[in-house]
């Protein structure tokens, strides 16, 4: 059984370069290279992970030591509604020499275009799934988080917006939640965006008093999630899967 360890060695978590400016509404830790894989694909190589409920306080204590990020902590309130409230904020903003400004926007509760999602899955090499099933999976998720790149050129009045990341969670709305389909556009990997997206989802779930958070990860990305506080097979629990035999 692996012990819970939030603080990753500095060699695994390089500090952001100074040309990126973070405006973060929630805690953000040092970036880690995300190696996206098809988490929804059930195979015998998959390992289940469970998150300790003390994860977020440990994350917070580690973040405040990193002076390269700006932490803006809004008042934390537990809403009475069953569903997580929609949220949207600028996670990253970067200015180019030609004056173009790119913002990376985190959002939850909004619609995700299934055609954009399919194109993003193609970029990371995931097998194609029927659009109707993608739409059903999004509709029936407890939470859907998305990252969009919005590029604006001053004076033009035009902006380009495209989906560069997504993750979703299903839940029984009381005790348990499972995170699925975490992916980030390859051209935006290694910048901490996948980590920030998953952390925001975890915080939202914990605010809803959902303390048992699980996910499925291919073996090559187990270390990524271990650095977020997940433990493979805690207490000797083993996941079991049923597959149709064709």
N, C-alpha and C positions, 0 to 999 in steps of 0.2 A: 504494500500500500504506500502510495506516495504522500508525503506530507504537504500541507498547504504552504506555498511560498510565493508571495506576491512580488517582492523586490528581485528583479532579474539582474544578473551581472551587467556591468556597463558595456562589456564587449558585445552583449546580445541586444542592447538597447541604445543605439547611438542617439546623441542629442540632436534635435532639429537644427538645421542651418538657419542663419539669421534672416534669410530672405522670406521665410514664412512667418506670418504673424497670426497667432492663435487668439480668437475671441471665443472663449469656451464658457458655456453656461454650466457645465458639469466637469467633474474631475477628468483630467487627461494625463496619462502617463507617457513615458518615453516611447517612441515608435519602435515597432518590431516588424521585421520582414514577414508579411503575410504570404503564405503559400496556399492559395485557394484550392479546394478540392470539393468533390461532390459529396457533401455531408449527408444528403438525403439518401444516398445509395447504400442500402443495407448489404453488408458483406461480412464474412467472418473475420476480416482484418479490422473491423470497426471496433473502437473502444468507447464505452459509455463514460461520461464524466459528470461529476456532481460538484456543485459550488457550495462552499461553506458560507453561511449567512454572515459571518464576520468579515467577509471579503472587502466590503466597501470601506469600512473604517481603516483597514490596513492599507488599502490603495491611497486613501486620503493622506495618511501620515507620510507615505512615501512621496507623494506628489508635491507637497508643500516644501520639500527640500530642493525642488528643481526650479531655479530662478529664471529659466529660459521660457517658461510659460506664464501666461496671465490667467489667474483663476478668479472667476467671478461667480460667487456662490449665491444663488437666489434663495429666498426663504423656502424651506422644504415643508410642504403641506401634503397630507394624505387626503385625497379627494374621496368623496363618498360614492361616486359612480363606479359601476363595476368595470367599465372599460377604461384603459389608459387614455388620458386626455391627449389630443393631438399636440404636437410640439414641433417647433421649427426655429432654428437659429444658425448663424454663420459660424462654422467650425474653423475655417481657415480663410485667409484673404491674402492674395499675392498680387503685386503690381509688376508688370513687365516694362521694359525700357521704352516701348512704343506707347505707353500709357494705358494699355489694356489691363483691366482688373479682372482677376479670376477669384471667385468665391466658391468654397466648398460648403454646401448647405446640408445640414442634417435635418431630416424631417421624419415624423412618425404620424400615423393616423391618416395620411393622405393616400391618394390613389397612385399606384405604380403601373405604368403602361406595360402591358404584357409583351408587346413587340420590342420595346426597349430592353425589357428584362431578358427576353430570348436572345437578343443581340449581345447582351452582356454575358450570358451563359456561353454563347459561342466563343467569345473572346478568351474566356478562361478554360475552354476546352471541355465543357460539360456536355454530356449527351443531350440531345434535344428531347423535350417533353411536349406533349400536345398543348396548344395554347389554351384550350378549354380547361385542362387540368391545372395549368399554371394560374389561371384566373380563379378557379375554385380554391386552390391552396391559399392564395392571397386573401380571398374573401373570408375564408374560415379561420384565418390566423387571429390570435389574440392581439398580436402587435406586429406591425410591419415597419421596419426602419429602412430609410433610404438615404443615400448620399448623391447629391447632384452637383455637377460643375456648372457654374453660371459665369460666362465670360462677357464682359461689357467693354466696349470701346468708347471712351469719352467723346461726346458730341455726336455720335452716330445714332443714338436712340435705340439701337438694336442690341439684343443679347442672345447668346447661344446657351441653351440649357440641355444637358444630357445626363442620363443616369450613369453613375460610375461605381455604385456600391449598393448592396441590399442585404438584409438579414430579416428573418421573421421568427416569431415564437408562437407556439400553441400552448394552451393552458387549460386546466380545469377551473380556473378563476378562484382557486382557494388555496391549494397546497403546492401544486406542481406546475412547472413550465419547462418546455423543451425548445431550445434554439435550433433553427434549421437554416440551410441555404445561405451561409455566410460567404459572400463573394465581393471582390473589389477588382475593378478594371486593372489589368496588368500594368498599364502605364502610370497608375497611381499607387501601386504597391510599394512597400518599404518606407512609407511616410507616416505610419501610425494611424491611418484612417480606419482600417479594419478594427484595430484595437479600440479606438475611440468609439466606434459604432457599437461594438459589443458591450463596452463598459456602460454606455448610456442605456442600452437595453436592460442590462443587469440592474442598474439603479432603479429604473422604472418598475421592474418586477419586484424588487425589494420594497419599494415604496407601497406596492399593493399588498405587502405582507405575504408574498409568495417566496418561501424560503428554500424550496428544493428546486434547483435549476439544473437541468441536464442538457447534454448535447451529444451528437455523434461526430467523431473526428477520425479521419484517416491517420494512420500511424505517423506520417511525415509532418503532421501539424499538431500532434499531441503537445509538443513542447510550447508551441504558441499559446495554447489554452492553459497549460500548466502555469505559465507566467501571468495569467489572468486570475489565478486562484482555483482552477478546476483540478480535480484529482481523478485519475483513472481508477475505476473499480474500487471506490471507497468501501471499507469494512468488508471486503471480499464479495461485494454484490456483483453478480454476473448477469449481463443482459442476455436475453434469449430472443430468437427471431424465428418466425414462421415464413417460409417461402412457398409460393405455388410451384408445384412440380409439373412442368409441361412435357 
